[in-house]
Amino acid sequence: MYIKKVINTLIILLFLALFAGCDALDSLFSSAGSYKISILVNDVSLDECSFARANDKIRPYFEESVANDPDITALVVFLRDSRGELVGNRVVYTLEQVGYAEDDIVILVQSLDGDLPSFQLSNDIRMGRYSLISQVMSDRSILQRTEKQLFFLNKNYFSYEGINVYLPGITENSHLIPKETVIMLEADIAFENSLDPYIVWYDGRKKIGEGKISEGAGIQFWSTPEQSGFFSLRAEVFPIENFDGLMGYQKGLSLLVSSAEMNIRLVSRDVSQLIHWYVLEGNFNDSKMPASAERALQPVSKSGPKWMGIDGTYGIATGYNNVMSLPKIPVTKNTSETWQTLFRFIPIEEGCFFTILFDDSDNVNMQLSMFEQSLVLTLSSNSNTVSQTYTLPNVPDENDDNIKTFLTAGVNFSVEPGVLSAHINIAGDFISGESALKPISLEARIEEDFQILLGFLHGDNEPIEELPPFTALWDEFALYYMPSMEILIAELSTVTDENDENSNN
């Protein structure tokens, strides 16, 4: 019993010592329960978005009336940094002008209810993360202290307008999206170069992606589910990566997924002559063998791949020094081999968008370019250059910048002993048996391999300032090996014999 009395006495003495040792402004007690205080930045609550700029109007208010509370005499608002030190001036809303510090901004009000006058943070405060403190005062005693996290942008621009939606290239741009379709979401963010915003993507409540804008996180790919219906997606954006305790800018959208199926592919992996097939919908895998990393498209330039949306559709953008490469393809010496490319693309700017490099000492290469609404195929070596031009039908007027349509085209080329031949084909004319143009030929000795580039790899010592960074947007690319007629006849005979044998059985 004696020990219990001693313990109780010590607790009381310790409490009195702590209370007596505190400064009056830092003592905490409440005579009227909890006061609900909100902070608005340009009429948006800090509980919804935790950012403020130098010219923003900041306004605190009591969510419930305090007019009949005789204890409250003032509301004090101020910033503290990560070390707990006061930053800038304290703003004091007071019913009585009593002894406040000389640096305090004192605003005399008739009532603490309703709309209190707004204030602005000083331009002298550095951009960064702070605690915004609100103190409900009774004379010089604190009835309640509330703390909210705030990121001060100062004069740095940071705006988030919403989410743009892009569908695969051949899909019609519609609010009704087919099931099992890969769509591209892009956050529409504008910000100062000094910032590197951080973004978090959500499918409903499930987090589906996050990262820095500089690392490409501003774009998110989403595969529509098999079931139809409305699906909610959103993205939350922060000016910094360390966003714990902050509320970001949030924008969302609702997408309607249809149960209808849509075949939007140029080719099928079942074709025996198909060597490579790339469906450029959020990845660079070879659709012929998706699990093989060696067969995937690879970025050649330091700038890396660039996903881009145009008029509601999207693809991978390439151009001068923005290049994607296919794996090298070997050729057989002293034989004739024929190859076919077939692809779907949008011309973005005039210039070269497709290149084939042949491994030899004569610098033999093939380029496909777009100039004045025409496709131009060029074969060149150190000693000679030949070209072929195909004027595209039904190309939109060049003055109409709002229209961008996908084109289907390709190049058929043959590697023969001492000769390289090629011609343009449109919409798979070669595969259907109708050549678009007669081949052009170039004397060349090709004995090892060739490599296909989507884009054009510019020389380090050549001027590039006036060349467009992006010349084409790719949606799909296929490469076929076209056997000689003798091989085709032999394959056809084998299939016919197998069918006869199965029918006899």
Protein Blocks (a to p, Z undefined) as FASTA:
>chain_A
ZZmmmmmmmmmmmmmmmmmmpcfklpccdfebpadddddeehiafkloccdcfklccddd
dfbdcklmmkbgbdcdddddfkopaehjdddddfbdcdddfklccdddfbfghjdddddd
dfklccddddddddddehjacfbdcddddddekjaccddfbdcddddfklccdfbdcehi
acdddddddddfkbccdddddehjbcfbdcdfklopmpccddddfbecdddddddddfbf
blghiacddddddddddfbdcdfbfbdfklmklmbdcddehiacdfklmmlmklpccdfb
fnopadddeehiacddddehiacddddddddehiacddddddddddfbgcdfbdcddddf
kopacddddeehiacdddddfkbccddddddehiacfklmkbccdddddddddddehiac
ddddeehlmmnopafbdcdddddddfkbccddedjdddfkbcfklpcfbfbdcfbdcddd
dddfklmmmmmmmmmmmmmmmmmZZ
